[in-house]
Amino acid sequence: MLLVTPRKLWNAAKVLSSYYLTRLLQRPIQWGLPFTLSIEPTTACNLRCPECPSGLRAFTRPTGNLRPDFFRRTIDDLYRDLYFLIFYFQGEPYINPEFLDMVKYASKRGIYTITSTNGHFLSEENARQTVASGLDRLIISVDGSTQEVYEQYRKSGKLELVLQGARNVVKWKKQLGSKTPHLIFQFLVVRPNEHQIPDIYRLAREIGIDEVKLKTAQIYDYAQGNPLIPSIDQYSRYRQQADGTYRIKNRLLNHCWKLWHACVITWDGMVVPCCFDKDAQYRMGNLQEQSLREVWQQKPYQDFRKNILKGRDQIDICTNCTEGCKVWA
C-alpha cells in the first residue's frame, strides 16, 4: 500500500523540476532519486512469445533469479523515496519461489507494488498468497479469447489455465476481504487477435476483473512489414508509407522522462536506463558494488542523458521507443 510522506513529495518535486529545467537549458540536470523502480524477479519464462527475449531464449547477458537478500538490501536503501515498485522486466515473476515474500517486504514499507504475469502460475495457493502479500496491482496478459488465437502469440500457453488463475485471485480477494490487487487484463493487440477485442471485455466482466487495457505491440522487425502489425491503425505503433515500408508513428523527440524518474534493476544488480534495454546493453552501474545514489549521478548515466538530448535516433534502443507515443490504446 502506497505511503505518501513529505520526503517522497519533496523528492518527486526535485525530480520533476530538474527534468523540465533540463529541457529548457538542453543540458542534463538531475536532482533527487528515482521514485519508480522496476526490478527483475527472474529471466526465466515458461512461454515462447515471438517478440520477447525471454521467450526466444535470446539473452546474451547472464540469466537467473533475484536473490531475497540483495532485494531487501536494495529496498532498505531506497524505500523512503520510492512510490512505485514494478516486479517485472523480463521473465515470468512467479517462477522465482521467493517472489511473493519480496512483494510482502516492499508492501510493508509503504511502496505501491505492481507485477505483470502470463497467469499460468495462479493456482489456488498462489492466488491466496498473492492477495495476502499486499500486492497492489496485478496485470495478467490475456492476448486472445480462444485457445487457437491466444497461442498464436503466447506460444506454449494455455488460455483456460490463465482464466482459471484469474478466477482464483478474484475468489481470494472476496474470501480475504481485500480490495487489492487491482486486477487488469492486458490485451496485446496484434493482427491475429484484433477481432477479439470485444470478447476480452466480456470475459473480464464475467470473471470480475477490474480493468482491461489494450496495449500496442512493440515489433522488432517492422520496417518491411510484419504479420503481427495490426490492420486497425489505432492499435498499431507503426504506419505504412507510400513505398510499402513501415515507420514508427511518433517523432523521435530528444528528451525522455524515464531517464529522470525511473530505472530498471536486473536480477543480478545491473542498473539499466529503461525496459527497452532488454539485454542490458547500456549498463549504468552495478548495485552489488555501488549504491543507486552513486550510480544515478555518475558519468555513464549523465552521458546517456546528454546523448538523448543530442539525438534519440543515435541510440539503438531508443529508435523503436514509445516515450512520447501512445503506448496504451
N, C-alpha and C positions, 0 to 999 in steps of 0.2 A: 504494500500500500504506500502510495506516494506521501512523503512528509515534506512539506514546504517550510523552509527556515529562512531567516534573514540572510544567512550566509549563502544559501543556494540562490536567492534572489539577487544578491549583490554580484555573485559570480556570473550569473546569466546576463546581468546588465553590462558587466565588463566585456564579456564575450561579444554580445550584440553590438555594443558601441565600437569595439575595435574592428569588427567586420565592416561596418559602414564607413568608418574612418579610413580603412584600407582601400575601399572602393573609391572614396573621394580623393585620396592622395596617391593612389596607384603604387603603393609600396606596402609590404606586409607588416601589419601591426597586430600583435596578438596579446591580449590581456585575458586573464582568467584561465580556467581549465575547462576541458570538455564536460558538458553536462549530459551528453548522450554517449553511451558506450555500447559497442557490440562485442561480444566475446564468444568464442567458438567452442562449444562443448566437445565436438569431435569432427573429424574429417570423413568419418565412415558413413556410408548410406546403404540401405537395403535395396534402393531402386536404381534404375539406369536411365535417367532422363537425358535426352539428347543434347540439351544446351547447358548442361551442368558439369563442371569438372569432377565433382564427387561421383555423379552418375557414370561419367565416362572413364572414371579411374585415371584421370589425366594430370594429376598434380606432379610437379617437379619438386615441390617443397616437401619437407618431412610431414608425415601423417601420424595421427594418434588421438588420444583423449585428453581433455583438460583435467589437470590434477586438482583435487579439492584444496590442498594446502597452498598451492600457488594462487588459486582463485580467492581464497579467504584473505590472503596477504594483500592481494590487489584491491579487493573491496574495502578492507580496513583502511587502506591508504587513500581511497577516493570517495567513499560514500558521502562524506559531508558536503560535496559539491555536485553529486550526481542526482539528476531527476529520473533518467530512464536507463535501464539496462536490458539490452536485447540479447537473449541467449540464442544467437544464430549468426553464422557466417556461411560456412559450408557444412555439409553433412547433416545427419538426422540426430537432433539433440537427445532423443530418448535412448539412443544406442549407448550413451555414456551412463553407466549404472549409478553414478553419483549426481546426475543432473538435477533431480528434484530436491535433493539435500542442498545443493548450491542455490537453487531458486529460493528455498526457505531462508537461507542465510542472508541473501540480499534483501528479501522482502522484510525481514525483521529490522533491517537498517534503514527503512523508510525510502526504498528505491522502488519505482514503478517497474515491474518486471514483465517482459514480453518474450514469447518464443513462437517459432514457426515450425510446423511439423507436417510430415506427409500422412500422419494419422494412423499408421499401421501398428503402433505400439500402445494404443489407448485401451488396454484391457480393463476389466472391472477394477483391479487393484491399482493399476497405473492411473486410471481416471480418478479414483478416490484420492490417491496421493497427490495428484495434480491440483485438485481443489483444495486439499489440506495444506499444500505448500505455500499458499498465498499468492500464486501466480495471478497477475492482473489481466493479462491478455493472451489468448491462445488462438493463433492463426492456423487453420487446417487447410491444406491445399486439396481442393476438390476440382479437378480440371475436366470434368465430364459427368454426365448424369446416367450414363450407361457404361458397362464394362468395356464394350467394344471401342467407344470413343475415349474413355478415360485412359486406357492402356496405350493409346497411340502416342501420348507424351509421357505418361507415368509408366515407363517400361518396368515390367515385373510387378506392378501394383495390383491390388485387389480392392475395387471400389467398395464392395459390401463390408469389408473389414474396416475401412475408413469410416463409413457411415455408422456402423455399429459402435465404433470408438467414440464418435461424436455423441451418439445417444447415451453412451456410458457417462460421459462428462456431464451432460445435461441432467441425467439422473442423480449423480452425486452432488451436483450443485443444490438440487432440491433437498436431498436427504441431509446434507450438512448445513442447510440454510444459508448458503453462501451466494453472494451476488457476483463473485468472481470465480474463474476467469471470464472476462468478456469474450464470447465465442464468435469467431469470424470464419466464414467460408471464403477462402481466397480462390478465385477462379482465374487462372492464367489464360487469357483469350488468345487462341491460335486458330488457324483456319479449320483444322479438323473438328473443333468443338464450338465454334462461334454460334452455331444454330441452336445450341443447348443452353444459352444464357437464361431464357425464361424458366427452364427446368431447374436450374440451380437455385433460383429464388424460391420455387415451390418446395424443393427438398429442404431448404433451410427452414422454411415456415413449419413444415411437417415435423421436423426434428426438434425445433425450439432453439435454433441458432440466433444469436443476437443481431448479426450483421453479415451482409455479403459484400465483398469487394471484388471488383473486376480489375485485374491487373494486366497492363500491356506487357508484352513479352520482349525481352532483350534477345535479339538474334545476332549471333557472331558473324555468320557469312550471309549478309543481307544484300550486298551490292548488286549481285546478278539475280536477285530474287531467291526466295526460299519457300518451300511448301508450308512452313509454319506461319508465314506472314498473313495476318487476317485479310480477308477481302473487304471487310467493313472498315472504312477509313478511320472512324473514331476510336477503334480498338487497336490501331497499329502505330508503332513509333516511327514507321518508315513510309515514305511516299514515292510512288513510281514516277520516273521522269519520262520525257518525250522519247528518249533513246532506249527505253525499256529497263534501264538500271534503276536502282533504288538509292535514296539517301535518307539520313535521319531527319526528322521533321524540324527539330529545334535548331536554332542558331547556336554555334559554339561560343557562348558568352564567356569572356575571360574573367570569371570570378567563380567562387564555389563556397557556398555556405557550409557545406560539410567539413571543410578544412578548418573551420573556426569553432564549430560547436560539437564535433563528434569525431570518433576514431574507432578502429577495429583492432581487437587483440586476438591473435591466433591462439590455438590450443597450447602452443609452446612458448608464448610470451612475446612474439614479434608484434610490433605496432605498425599497422599499415593505414594509409590515409582513408580508405573507404571500402565499401563492399564490392566495388568494381574491380578491385585488385585481388582477384580470387586466388591467384597463385603466389601472392605476396612478393611481387617483383620489386615494389617500392617500400623498402624496409626503413622505417624512421628510427628504429631503435629496438631494444630488447628488454622487457621488464624483468627478465631473470637477472639482469646486470645493472639496470638503472630504474629510477622512479619515472612515472609518467610525467611528473612535473619537469624533470630534466629533459626527457625526450621531446615534450611538447614545444619547448623553446629552443632546442638546439639546431644546428646548421642544416641537417638534412630536411627537417620539417619546414624551416624558413625558406630554404632554397626551393622546395616543392611549391610552396605558396607563391613565391616570387615567379616561378615558371608559369603557373596558372594565370597570373596577371599579364604575363607577356604574350601567352598564346596557348589556349587549351588544346588546339589542334596539333601541338607539338608533343603531346603526352599521349601515348597509345591507349592507355586505359580510359582516357577522357574523351576520345573521339567518338565513342559509342555510348556516351553517358547521358542520362536523363536529367541531370541537375538543370533546372530551368525549363524542363519539358514536363508534359503531363504524364506522370507515371500511373496514377490511379485514374482509370477511365470514368 
